[in-house]
Amino acid sequence: MNDTALRFAENPILSPKDLVPSRTGLEIACLLNPGVFKFQDKTWLLIRVAERPQQKPGFISFPVLHGTGIEIIEIAENDPDLIADDPRVITYQGADYLTTLSHLRLVCSDDGINFYQPEGYPLLQGEGPDEAFGIEDCRVAFINDTYYLTFTSVSAHGVGVGMRTTKDWKTFEKHGMIIPPHNKDCAIFEEKINGKFYALHRPSSVDLGGNYIWLAESPDGIHWGNHKCLVKTRKNSWDSRRVGAGAAPIKTDKGWLEIYHGANSEHQYCLGAFLMDLNDPSKVLAQTDEPIMRPVAEYELCGFFGQVVFTNGHTVEGDELTIYYGAADEFVCGAKFSIQKILSQLSYHHAD
């Protein structure tokens, strides 16, 4: 057991009841996986807010974006064309749908613990056919004077990586889908390396290959290529089923340190770390054999989808790493780590 997380005593710091729904007729089912950044001397979270209609006995209902509004789809639970084994995704007449519709919402804090929703900042919602099932799990990278937002765009077309950029968090430039389906978990390095932008991402394969972490390069932060497979799942391990990047890698004197999530065949999500070369991040130098954080607290074990700790946002102050994470796919929580402690847990036999 190598869980080195110092969890906030105040956890969960945000629950569904702490925010109001975006529209009349919807309820907030869960809060998930915030992107994190500093702005105007405050700590900000860009939270994924998942909403749905209030459920009626004997029916499953869910919202889908339709033009500038939403369409509510309602299906009887005993419909023979319905497959509803997963609380997150259902299949109806051969088509897949999400049971909730997600948007991204800004909250901020003076102390990093007590968060509130400020006035004058927009909700970031899905727009167009490629985001009809919502946008999810945003990573935020600050490069020069610009914030780069990479998020999961979900629709009947598939799951891909969308991007918007901003300087003031009130006006946004939309860049569409920068990596097409099936892809997610895109985290951009917050510094150019040898004149190039770099990003981690996670394509998925059903029949050949797997859910692995890849590296991509870009001349401008928008157009990506030269993709290389970086970190794979490990058989009979805590990360045997899938792996995916967390937030932007952290620059240390040892290399670029990435906190990532891994899941096993029982769908338990934990956090681990790996280290990339400072001048060539395609070289993985080391990786943790065991998780640095496992779901052990009650709010991590029980929720909308239990046994989950999942991060795509953090802040760094010297050796102190503060990770904000989604717990049990329902709550937002925080935990502190020592960067040097994480570095000491790395095993260098993973290097090529």
LINRAHU-V551210 format. One record per pair of residues at least 6 apart in sequence whose C-alpha atoms are under 7 Angstrom apart, sorted by the first residue. I is the first residue (numbers start at 0). GAP is how many residues later the second one is. D is the distance in whole Angstrom. If there is no record, write none. Layout:
I|GAP|D ; I|GAP|D
This chain:
1|288|6 ; 1|289|6 ; 1|290|6 ; 2|288|7 ; 2|289|5 ; 2|290|4 ; 2|291|6 ; 3|288|6 ; 3|289|6 ; 3|333|7 ; 4|288|6 ; 4|330|6 ; 4|331|6 ; 4|332|6 ; 5|329|5 ; 5|330|5 ; 5|331|6 ; 6|327|6 ; 6|328|4 ; 6|329|6 ; 7|326|6 ; 7|327|5 ; 10|322|5 ; 10|323|7 ; 11|319|6 ; 11|320|6 ; 11|321|5 ; 12|100|7 ; 12|101|7 ; 12|319|6 ; 12|320|5 ; 13|317|6 ; 13|318|5 ; 13|319|7 ; 14|16|7 ; 14|316|5 ; 14|317|7 ; 15|12|6 ; 15|13|6 ; 15|14|5 ; 15|15|6 ; 20|6|6 ; 20|7|6 ; 24|28|6 ; 25|25|6 ; 25|26|5 ; 25|27|4 ; 25|28|6 ; 26|24|5 ; 26|25|6 ; 26|26|6 ; 26|27|6 ; 27|21|7 ; 27|22|6 ; 27|23|4 ; 27|24|7 ; 28|21|6 ; 28|22|5 ; 28|23|7 ; 29|19|6 ; 29|20|5 ; 29|274|7 ; 29|299|7 ; 29|300|4 ; 29|301|7 ; 30|16|7 ; 30|17|6 ; 30|18|5 ; 30|19|6 ; 30|298|7 ; 30|299|5 ; 30|300|5 ; 30|301|6 ; 31|15|6 ; 31|16|5 ; 31|17|7 ; 31|294|5 ; 31|297|6 ; 31|298|6 ; 31|299|6 ; 31|300|6 ; 32|14|6 ; 32|15|6 ; 32|104|6 ; 32|277|6 ; 32|278|6 ; 32|279|6 ; 32|292|5 ; 32|293|4 ; 32|299|7 ; 33|11|6 ; 33|12|5 ; 33|13|4 ; 33|14|6 ; 33|103|6 ; 33|104|7 ; 33|278|6 ; 33|279|6 ; 33|290|7 ; 33|291|7 ; 34|10|6 ; 34|11|5 ; 34|12|7 ; 34|103|5 ; 34|104|5 ; 34|105|6 ; 34|277|6 ; 34|278|5 ; 35|8|6 ; 35|9|5 ; 35|10|6 ; 35|104|6 ; 35|277|5 ; 35|278|6 ; 36|6|6 ; 36|7|5 ; 36|8|7 ; 36|103|7 ; 37|6|6 ; 41|66|6 ; 41|67|6 ; 41|68|5 ; 42|65|6 ; 42|66|5 ; 42|67|7 ; 42|69|6 ; 43|62|7 ; 43|63|6 ; 43|64|4 ; 43|65|6 ; 44|61|6 ; 44|62|5 ; 44|63|6 ; 45|58|6 ; 45|59|5 ; 45|60|5 ; 45|61|7 ; 46|57|5 ; 46|58|5 ; 46|59|6 ; 47|54|6 ; 47|55|6 ; 47|56|5 ; 47|57|7 ; 47|88|6 ; 47|89|6 ; 48|53|5 ; 48|54|5 ; 48|55|6 ; 48|56|7 ; 49|50|6 ; 49|51|5 ; 49|52|4 ; 49|53|7 ; 50|49|5 ; 50|50|5 ; 50|51|6 ; 51|10|5 ; 51|11|6 ; 51|48|5 ; 51|49|6 ; 52|8|6 ; 52|9|6 ; 54|6|6 ; 57|18|6 ; 57|19|5 ; 58|15|7 ; 58|16|6 ; 58|17|4 ; 58|18|5 ; 59|14|6 ; 59|15|5 ; 59|16|6 ; 59|17|6 ; 60|11|7 ; 60|12|5 ; 60|13|4 ; 60|14|6 ; 61|10|6 ; 61|11|5 ; 61|12|7 ; 61|37|5 ; 61|38|6 ; 62|7|6 ; 62|8|6 ; 62|9|5 ; 62|10|6 ; 62|37|7 ; 62|38|6 ; 63|6|5 ; 63|7|5 ; 63|8|6 ; 63|37|7 ; 63|68|6 ; 63|69|6 ; 64|6|6 ; 64|67|5 ; 64|68|6 ; 65|66|7 ; 80|11|6 ; 80|12|5 ; 81|9|6 ; 81|10|5 ; 81|11|7 ; 82|7|6 ; 82|8|5 ; 82|9|6 ; 83|6|5 ; 83|7|7 ; 86|12|7 ; 87|10|6 ; 87|11|5 ; 88|7|7 ; 88|8|6 ; 88|9|5 ; 88|10|6 ; 89|6|6 ; 89|7|5 ; 89|8|6 ; 89|9|7 ; 90|6|6 ; 97|35|7 ; 100|32|6 ; 100|33|5 ; 101|32|5 ; 101|33|6 ; 101|34|6 ; 102|21|6 ; 102|22|5 ; 102|23|7 ; 102|31|6 ; 102|32|6 ; 102|33|7 ; 103|19|6 ; 103|20|5 ; 103|21|6 ; 103|32|7 ; 104|18|5 ; 104|19|6 ; 105|11|6 ; 106|8|6 ; 106|9|5 ; 106|10|4 ; 106|11|6 ; 107|7|5 ; 107|8|6 ; 107|9|6 ; 108|6|5 ; 108|7|7 ; 120|48|7 ; 120|49|6 ; 121|48|7 ; 124|9|7 ; 124|10|7 ; 125|6|6 ; 125|8|5 ; 125|9|6 ; 128|26|7 ; 129|23|6 ; 129|24|6 ; 129|25|5 ; 129|27|7 ; 130|22|5 ; 130|23|5 ; 130|24|5 ; 131|22|7 ; 131|23|5 ; 132|21|5 ; 132|22|5 ; 133|19|6 ; 133|20|6 ; 134|16|6 ; 134|17|5 ; 134|18|5 ; 134|19|6 ; 135|15|6 ; 135|16|5 ; 135|17|7 ; 136|14|6 ; 136|15|6 ; 137|11|6 ; 137|12|6 ; 137|13|4 ; 138|10|6 ; 138|11|5 ; 138|12|6 ; 138|48|6 ; 138|108|6 ; 138|173|6 ; 138|174|7 ; 139|7|6 ; 139|8|6 ; 139|9|5 ; 139|10|7 ; 140|6|6 ; 140|7|5 ; 140|8|7 ; 140|47|6 ; 140|48|7 ; 140|49|6 ; 140|107|6 ; 141|6|6 ; 141|48|6 ; 142|47|5 ; 142|48|6 ; 144|22|6 ; 145|19|7 ; 145|20|6 ; 145|21|5 ; 146|18|6 ; 146|19|5 ; 146|20|6 ; 147|16|6 ; 147|17|5 ; 147|18|7 ; 148|14|5 ; 148|15|5 ; 148|16|6 ; 149|11|6 ; 149|12|6 ; 149|13|5 ; 149|14|7 ; 149|36|6 ; 150|10|6 ; 150|11|5 ; 150|12|6 ; 151|7|7 ; 151|8|6 ; 151|9|5 ; 151|10|6 ; 151|32|6 ; 152|6|6 ; 152|7|5 ; 152|8|6 ; 152|9|6 ; 153|6|7 ; 157|23|5 ; 157|24|6 ; 158|22|5 ; 158|23|5 ; 158|24|6 ; 158|25|7 ; 159|17|7 ; 159|19|6 ; 159|20|5 ; 159|21|4 ; 159|22|5 ; 159|23|5 ; 159|24|6 ; 160|16|6 ; 160|17|6 ; 160|18|5 ; 160|19|6 ; 160|22|6 ; 160|23|6 ; 160|25|7 ; 161|14|6 ; 161|15|4 ; 161|16|6 ; 162|11|6 ; 162|12|5 ; 162|13|6 ; 162|14|6 ; 162|15|7 ; 163|8|6 ; 163|9|5 ; 163|10|5 ; 163|11|6 ; 164|7|6 ; 164|8|5 ; 164|9|7 ; 165|6|5 ; 165|7|6 ; 177|44|6 ; 177|45|7 ; 181|21|6 ; 181|22|6 ; 182|19|5 ; 182|20|4 ; 182|21|6 ; 183|17|6 ; 183|18|5 ; 183|19|7 ; 184|16|5 ; 184|17|6 ; 184|59|6 ; 184|60|6 ; 185|13|7 ; 185|14|5 ; 185|15|4 ; 185|16|7 ; 185|59|7 ; 186|12|5 ; 186|13|5 ; 186|14|7 ; 186|58|7 ; 186|59|7 ; 186|60|6 ; 186|61|5 ; 187|10|6 ; 187|11|4 ; 187|12|6 ; 187|60|6 ; 188|8|7 ; 188|9|6 ; 188|10|6 ; 188|59|5 ; 188|60|6 ; 189|58|6 ; 192|86|7 ; 195|21|6 ; 195|22|6 ; 195|23|5 ; 196|20|6 ; 196|21|5 ; 196|22|6 ; 196|23|7 ; 196|24|6 ; 197|18|6 ; 197|19|5 ; 197|20|6 ; 198|16|6 ; 198|17|5 ; 198|18|7 ; 199|13|7 ; 199|14|6 ; 199|15|5 ; 199|16|6 ; 199|45|6 ; 200|12|6 ; 200|13|5 ; 200|14|6 ; 200|44|7 ; 201|9|7 ; 201|10|6 ; 201|11|5 ; 201|12|6 ; 201|42|6 ; 202|8|6 ; 202|9|7 ; 203|6|6 ; 203|7|5 ; 204|6|6 ; 210|31|5 ; 210|32|6 ; 211|19|6 ; 211|20|5 ; 211|21|6 ; 211|30|7 ; 211|31|6 ; 211|32|7 ; 212|16|6 ; 212|17|6 ; 212|18|5 ; 212|19|7 ; 212|30|6 ; 212|31|6 ; 212|32|7 ; 213|13|7 ; 213|14|5 ; 213|15|4 ; 213|16|5 ; 213|17|7 ; 214|12|6 ; 214|13|5 ; 214|14|6 ; 214|15|6 ; 214|67|7 ; 215|8|6 ; 215|9|6 ; 215|10|6 ; 215|11|4 ; 215|12|7 ; 216|7|6 ; 216|8|5 ; 216|9|6 ; 217|6|5 ; 217|7|6 ; 229|52|7 ; 232|6|6 ; 232|7|5 ; 232|8|6 ; 232|9|6 ; 232|10|6 ; 233|6|5 ; 236|27|7 ; 237|24|7 ; 237|25|6 ; 237|26|5 ; 238|23|4 ; 238|24|5 ; 238|25|5 ; 239|23|6 ; 239|24|5 ; 239|25|7 ; 240|22|5 ; 240|23|5 ; 240|24|6 ; 241|20|6 ; 241|21|5 ; 242|18|6 ; 242|19|4 ; 242|20|7 ; 243|16|6 ; 243|17|5 ; 243|18|7 ; 244|14|7 ; 244|15|5 ; 244|16|6 ; 245|13|6 ; 245|14|5 ; 245|15|7 ; 245|65|5 ; 245|66|4 ; 245|67|7 ; 246|65|4 ; 246|66|5 ; 246|67|7 ; 248|7|6 ; 248|8|5 ; 248|9|5 ; 249|6|5 ; 249|7|5 ; 249|8|6 ; 250|6|6 ; 254|20|6 ; 254|21|5 ; 254|22|5 ; 254|23|5 ; 255|19|5 ; 255|20|5 ; 255|21|6 ; 255|22|6 ; 256|16|7 ; 256|17|6 ; 256|18|5 ; 256|19|7 ; 257|15|5 ; 257|16|5 ; 257|17|6 ; 258|12|7 ; 258|13|6 ; 258|14|4 ; 258|15|7 ; 259|11|6 ; 259|12|5 ; 259|13|6 ; 260|8|7 ; 260|9|6 ; 260|10|5 ; 260|11|6 ; 260|49|6 ; 261|7|6 ; 261|8|6 ; 261|9|6 ; 262|6|4 ; 262|7|6 ; 267|39|5 ; 267|40|6 ; 268|38|6 ; 268|39|5 ; 268|40|6 ; 268|41|7 ; 269|21|6 ; 269|23|6 ; 269|24|5 ; 269|25|7 ; 269|38|7 ; 269|39|6 ; 270|20|5 ; 270|21|6 ; 270|22|5 ; 270|23|7 ; 271|16|6 ; 271|18|7 ; 271|19|5 ; 271|20|5 ; 272|14|6 ; 272|15|6 ; 273|12|6 ; 273|13|4 ; 273|14|6 ; 274|9|6 ; 274|10|5 ; 274|11|5 ; 274|12|6 ; 275|6|7 ; 275|7|6 ; 275|8|5 ; 275|9|5 ; 276|6|6 ; 276|7|7 ; 276|8|6 ; 283|67|6 ; 284|63|6 ; 284|65|7 ; 284|66|4 ; 285|60|6 ; 285|61|5 ; 285|62|4 ; 285|63|7 ; 285|64|5 ; 285|65|6 ; 286|59|5 ; 286|60|5 ; 286|61|7 ; 286|63|6 ; 287|57|6 ; 287|58|5 ; 287|59|6 ; 288|58|7 ; 293|15|7 ; 294|6|6 ; 294|12|5 ; 294|13|6 ; 294|14|6 ; 298|28|6 ; 298|29|7 ; 299|6|6 ; 299|7|6 ; 299|8|6 ; 299|9|6 ; 299|27|5 ; 299|28|5 ; 300|6|4 ; 300|7|7 ; 300|27|6 ; 301|26|6 ; 302|25|5 ; 302|26|7 ; 302|27|6 ; 303|24|6 ; 303|25|5 ; 303|26|5 ; 304|23|5 ; 304|24|5 ; 305|22|4 ; 305|23|7 ; 306|21|6 ; 307|19|6 ; 307|20|5 ; 307|21|7 ; 308|16|6 ; 308|17|6 ; 308|18|5 ; 308|19|7 ; 309|15|5 ; 309|16|5 ; 309|17|7 ; 310|13|6 ; 310|14|4 ; 310|15|6 ; 312|10|6 ; 312|11|6 ; 313|7|7 ; 313|8|5 ; 313|9|4 ; 313|10|6 ; 314|6|6 ; 314|7|5 ; 314|8|7 ; 315|6|6 ; 318|19|6 ; 318|20|5 ; 318|21|7 ; 319|16|7 ; 319|17|6 ; 319|18|5 ; 319|19|6 ; 320|15|6 ; 320|16|5 ; 320|17|6 ; 320|18|6 ; 321|12|7 ; 321|13|6 ; 321|14|4 ; 321|15|6 ; 322|11|6 ; 322|12|5 ; 322|13|6 ; 323|9|6 ; 323|10|4 ; 323|11|7 ; 324|7|6 ; 324|8|5 ; 324|9|6 ; 325|6|5 ; 325|7|6 ; 326|6|7
